Amino acid sequence: MFRFIEYLERFWALLSFYLPSHLSIEDNKDKNILIVPGFNSGRFFYARLKSNLDNLGFKVGILSTLRNPSSLEEAVQYLSKQILTAPNEVTLIAHNTGGLLVLILPDEARRKVKRLITLGTPFHGSDRFTNTRFSFWGYESDWVKTNYKNALFFPLFQPLSAIEDFSFPPQESTEFGQGRDLWFDIPGNYNLVRRYENIRTLREFLGTPKDNINISPSPKANPEFAVPKKIEVDFSKYEPSVYKKNKDKLTKKKSPANKSKPKQTTKAKPKKKTKR
């Protein structure tokens, strides 16, 4: 069920990517949150997330990404020009590969950002890009191994993820970024920014514009523990029918009526000796 919803969201993201509105650029001079779209995701795909954050009191802008950049540097410069129109101490919410793009922002644009939140960014790379023109984002490619720690240059870095993503295990969160403890209610990278349950979780995490953002010093990354690792999750247990079946089994096991009574052992009577 969750996978089907994810496929629908992915199709909608691709469709909105080719809408004319995706290439329109807004002035971000009064924005305090900027959303960086992911791979082949259009600006309109993030309208629901923007609307929810606007209702909290934030001023949210959605950045545009190039459809067919000649190089990665051109794509980053295109984002950088939009970020430079925003005020200082802006928050970036980068979805999917948008989080990889901001890792190599020029210093001038990076210094504008006070807080970087990534949603489902594959910091280890992804098999999806292997043997494509985006092979530099392939799984454990030299590019991602060289650049993923650049996220630590932002004053506050919070990498958040869908439960099935290949990402950093929670026990290693303190080695890579602050606040690495948020797993979203509905799995799926594209579901992160569209499903109401996930948006509600993100809203609670962000708070309101009046809340202070506490920046605690981040511990130095340990090379031994800050290495990207691949996590595989069995999705079958998330299906409602399977979950209900497992729950019923668990209930039956805990039921006192099903507890087997201990068998009473009877002592064998000694055989009587018969006289011949």
Order of alpha helices (4+ residues) and beta strands (2+ residues): alpha-beta-alpha-beta-alpha-beta-alpha-alpha-beta-alpha-beta-alpha-alpha-alpha
